[in-house]
Amino acid sequence: MDADWKSDVLSRLYSKLPSAARADCLPRCEKWIASSALQKCVRRGAVDLGQRAAIAFLKLDKPGLWRRLISIAFEDIGAADVNALIETVAVATSTEWRTKVGEERALAYLVQRLCEAPKDRSADYLMLAARHHPSLAYMRHVCGTNSIETRLKLLTDSTRPLAERAVAAWFLSGLDERYEKIVGKGEPQALEETYRVLGASDQLCAATMAAARRTREPFNIMVPLVWLEIQRSGSNAVRECPVPHTLVIDDLPLCALDEHTRPGKQAVNRLVAEDPHLRACLQRFVRKARWTSAAQHAAFYVDGTPVTPRLDWPQSLSLEALGMEGDLANAEVPREGVRPLVDAVHAVLGRLNEIRREIWCGLRADPQYPLL
């Protein structure tokens, strides 16, 4: 089955590949920055910069690049374009095929495909809520203390809120967040078969489980659940969305310097130290030991997560809010403090970008950077 679905997908891609690969890439940088730049470019639909970031990442860590593309597809494209996910998994897990057609040609095609695809981050938001949102604590307890059969019943109960069903899907997957041991032994085959019975296609189910095995990231297994809910809602539309302005220096969009990179963390920490209004907001809602983490999370939601074009469907905005609340709850930000904190960071985004520019230009001036 695995070989059959991939062969079918790959055979259709030959005619879509560019005739030549591009060779230019970002100037020297750490692979984490190349990875972040690639993902932000996909989210914002910036094809040219995204392809340059991808080539840089490929040169720094080829296996890591192909794993990351799978994660980006499921995290950011999600249920908005399941064919894009299926193609990404097929290409990223087919080393021999990529060698035959050329790594760079395959990469250029996939990056453009993902940049131009409609996007839906609901699967990631759903996973953040399932793991961290206080309102789902009891459901986590239920799924953690009951049988596989009980979890399957919870998953298939369409009268339950989607977030509760997501908790059941997570515990069925057997996939923990990194460095955690919460869900224990799951039953991924039963999860896959349940998705098929509910109406997800064989290719989507096969690609989802292949992605979960390759990346070990649990948000992957939320995509079929979201897709099924979108189909059930019967209402969705794709629209272009404005994204926050970011400076671009040496082909690097500075929004890539986020909480997942060292310069990004430094920039937010400086912003907290400099801006009294942001500190006042943090002081109001968060204990001081968690200011750094809370501000970094909030900055990520200000200019790290916006996507275009975006799939709008009945639950997309509520899931975004639920996921953001869950993620910031992990930084001990109470629900009532989430929006004020995000708004406080948004108000000083211009200054944050200036700080990022100063830090990045300082790094680029150092002849020893990056220290790989």
Protein Blocks (a to p, Z undefined) as FASTA:
>chain_A
ZZmmmmmmmmmmmmmpcfbdcfbdcddddfklmmmmmmmmmmnopaklmmmmmmmmmmmo
mmlmmmmmmmmmmmmnmmmlmmlmmmmmmmmmmmklmmmnopklmmmmmmmmmmmpccdf
klmmmmmmmmmmmklmmmmmmmmmmcfklmmmmmmmmkbcfklmmmmmmmmnopacehia
fklpadfklmmmmmmmnopafklmmmmmmmmmmnopaklmmmmmmmmmmmmnopacdddd
dddddddeehiafklmcfkbfklmmmmmmmmmmmmklmmmmmmmpcfklmmmmmmmmmmm
mmmmpccdddddfklmmmmmmmmmmmmmmnopafklmmmmmmmmmmmmmmmmmmmmmmmm
mmmmpmkbccZZ
